[in-house]
């Protein structure tokens, strides 16, 4: 499924007009996000899931861009100890775009900070062995909120004068509290595509 929507985005980008209109003034925009992301604590990876989100911002001149976004990253790792949860990340970030202002595709890098909240569970699956006490299944709720810092980059691809497509990758560090065997700092990498409109 993920290959299908990445392929669709690539097809739209290739069929888009070959030049974009250069924008020199401040220009607001809004976008939606879909992709794939994972979650890890300081001891290892704890699963991946579908990223969804959205945001908006403003382009300032031909190079700088300021925006805010909210994304959710679920994860699940099933084993004798099962981890399941969701990280919600709200950040503000600054982007710097390379290339000529009239280019259809422009690479960018960015960084930002905000707040992240993790909500999930740790489930210890019960079992029984003849001659030993039965071990019952236990579920431990997990809830942590902390500072989120992120770094990333990608390509901003214009489709006409208003629409844009942005394949990108971001790496988020999230502080929090140790609980239920979960140890900060938490790491939330994601690869996604943003589709948006400039006003």
C-alpha positions as CSV (number, residue, x, y, z in Angstrom):
1,X,0.0,0.0,0.0
2,X,2.8,2.4,0.9
3,X,4.6,1.7,-2.4
4,X,1.3,2.5,-4.2
5,X,0.9,6.0,-2.8
6,X,4.6,6.8,-3.2
7,X,4.3,5.7,-6.8
8,X,1.2,7.9,-7.3
9,X,3.0,10.9,-5.9
10,X,6.0,10.3,-8.1
11,X,3.8,10.1,-11.2
12,X,2.0,13.3,-10.4
13,X,5.4,15.0,-9.9
14,X,6.7,13.8,-13.3
15,X,3.5,14.9,-15.1
16,X,3.5,18.4,-13.4
17,X,4.4,21.5,-15.4
18,X,8.2,21.8,-15.9
19,X,8.5,25.3,-14.3
20,X,7.0,26.9,-11.3
21,X,6.1,30.6,-10.8
22,X,8.8,32.4,-8.8
23,X,7.4,33.8,-5.6
24,X,9.1,36.8,-4.0
25,X,6.6,37.9,-1.4
26,X,5.2,36.2,1.7
27,X,2.9,33.4,0.7
28,X,0.8,31.3,3.1
29,X,0.2,27.6,2.5
30,X,-1.5,24.5,4.1
31,X,-0.6,20.8,3.7
32,X,-1.6,17.2,4.6
33,X,0.9,14.5,5.5
34,X,0.9,10.7,5.0
35,X,3.8,8.3,5.4
36,X,5.5,5.7,7.6
37,X,7.2,6.2,10.9
38,X,8.7,4.2,13.8
39,X,9.3,4.5,17.5
40,X,12.3,3.5,19.6
41,X,13.6,4.1,23.1
42,X,17.2,3.9,24.2
43,X,17.2,0.1,24.1
44,X,15.8,-0.6,20.6
45,X,13.1,-0.3,18.0
46,X,9.5,-0.9,19.1
47,X,7.6,-1.0,15.8
48,X,6.3,1.2,13.1
49,X,3.0,2.5,11.7
50,X,1.2,4.8,9.3
51,X,1.9,8.5,9.8
52,X,-0.9,11.1,9.4
53,X,-0.8,14.8,9.9
54,X,-1.1,18.3,8.6
55,X,-0.1,21.9,9.0
56,X,0.5,25.3,7.5
57,X,2.9,28.1,7.3
58,X,4.3,30.9,5.2
59,X,7.0,31.3,2.7
60,X,9.2,34.4,3.3
61,X,11.0,35.6,0.2
62,X,12.5,32.9,-2.1
63,X,14.5,30.9,0.4
64,X,13.0,30.8,3.9
65,X,9.8,29.0,5.0
66,X,8.2,28.8,8.5
67,X,5.6,26.3,9.3
68,X,3.8,24.4,12.1
69,X,2.6,20.8,11.9
70,X,0.9,18.1,14.0
71,X,1.6,14.4,13.2
72,X,0.7,11.1,14.8
73,X,2.9,8.1,14.6
74,X,1.5,4.7,15.9
75,X,3.6,1.7,16.5
76,X,3.2,-1.9,17.6
77,X,5.7,-4.7,18.4
78,X,4.1,-8.1,19.2
79,X,6.1,-10.6,21.3
80,X,6.1,-12.1,24.8
81,X,6.3,-8.4,25.8
82,X,4.1,-6.4,23.4
83,X,4.5,-2.6,23.0
84,X,1.7,-0.6,21.4
85,X,1.3,3.1,21.3
86,X,1.0,6.4,19.5
87,X,3.2,9.5,19.5
88,X,1.6,12.9,18.7
89,X,4.1,15.6,17.8
90,X,3.4,19.3,17.4
91,X,6.3,21.4,16.2
92,X,7.2,24.7,14.6
93,X,10.1,24.6,12.1
94,X,12.1,26.7,9.8
95,X,13.1,25.4,6.3
96,X,15.8,26.7,3.9
97,X,15.2,25.9,0.2
98,X,18.0,25.6,-2.3
99,X,18.0,26.2,-6.1
100,X,16.6,28.8,-8.4
101,X,13.3,30.4,-7.3
102,X,11.6,29.5,-10.6
103,X,12.7,25.8,-10.4
104,X,10.0,23.2,-10.3
105,X,11.9,21.1,-7.7
106,X,13.9,22.5,-4.9
107,X,15.8,20.6,-2.2
108,X,15.4,21.8,1.4
109,X,16.6,21.2,4.9
110,X,14.9,22.2,8.1
111,X,14.9,22.0,11.9
112,X,12.3,22.7,14.6
113,X,11.1,22.2,18.1
114,X,7.8,21.6,20.0
115,X,6.0,19.2,22.2
116,X,5.5,15.4,21.8
117,X,3.2,13.1,23.8
118,X,3.4,9.4,23.9
119,X,0.5,7.2,24.9
120,X,0.6,3.4,24.9
121,X,0.7,0.1,26.7
122,X,3.2,-2.6,27.6
123,X,1.6,-6.0,27.8
124,X,3.4,-9.0,29.4
125,X,1.7,-12.1,28.0
126,X,0.9,-14.7,30.6
127,X,1.8,-18.4,30.5
128,X,1.7,-21.5,32.6
129,X,4.3,-24.3,33.1
130,X,3.3,-27.5,34.9
131,X,4.6,-27.5,38.5
132,X,5.1,-23.7,38.6
133,X,2.8,-20.8,39.5
134,X,0.8,-19.5,36.6
135,X,1.9,-16.1,35.2
136,X,-1.1,-13.8,34.4
137,X,-1.1,-11.3,31.6
138,X,-0.5,-7.8,32.8
139,X,-1.0,-4.5,31.0
140,X,0.9,-1.4,32.0
141,X,-0.3,2.0,30.7
142,X,2.3,4.4,29.5
143,X,2.0,8.2,29.2
144,X,4.8,10.7,28.7
145,X,5.1,14.3,27.5
146,X,8.3,16.1,26.7
147,X,10.3,18.4,24.4
148,X,10.5,17.4,20.8
149,X,13.3,18.5,18.5
150,X,13.5,17.5,14.8
151,X,15.8,17.7,11.8
152,X,15.1,16.8,8.2
153,X,15.0,17.5,4.6
154,X,13.5,16.6,1.2
155,X,12.3,18.1,-2.1
156,X,9.7,20.7,-2.7
157,X,8.1,20.0,-6.1
158,X,5.6,22.5,-7.6
159,X,2.7,21.4,-9.6
160,X,1.5,24.6,-11.3
161,X,1.4,27.9,-9.4
162,X,-0.4,26.7,-6.3
163,X,-0.1,23.0,-5.6
164,X,3.0,21.3,-4.3
165,X,4.2,17.8,-3.4
166,X,7.0,17.3,-0.8
167,X,8.6,13.9,-0.2
168,X,10.6,14.3,3.0
169,X,12.3,12.6,5.9
170,X,12.4,13.8,9.5
171,X,14.1,12.6,12.7
172,X,12.5,13.5,16.0
173,X,14.1,13.3,19.4
174,X,11.6,13.2,22.2
175,X,12.4,13.6,25.9
176,X,10.1,12.0,28.5
177,X,10.0,10.0,31.7
178,X,11.1,6.4,32.3
179,X,8.2,4.1,33.0
180,X,7.1,0.5,32.6
181,X,10.5,-0.5,31.0
182,X,10.3,2.4,28.5
183,X,13.5,4.5,28.7
184,X,14.0,8.0,27.2
185,X,15.2,9.6,25.0
186,X,12.7,8.4,22.4
187,X,13.5,8.4,18.7
188,X,10.7,8.9,16.1
189,X,12.0,8.7,12.5
190,X,9.5,9.1,9.7
191,X,9.4,9.2,5.9
192,X,6.4,10.9,4.4
193,X,4.9,12.9,1.5
194,X,3.2,16.3,2.1
195,X,0.6,17.5,-0.4
196,X,-0.4,21.1,-0.1
197,X,-1.7,24.3,-1.6
198,X,-0.3,27.9,-1.6
199,X,-2.8,30.7,-1.2
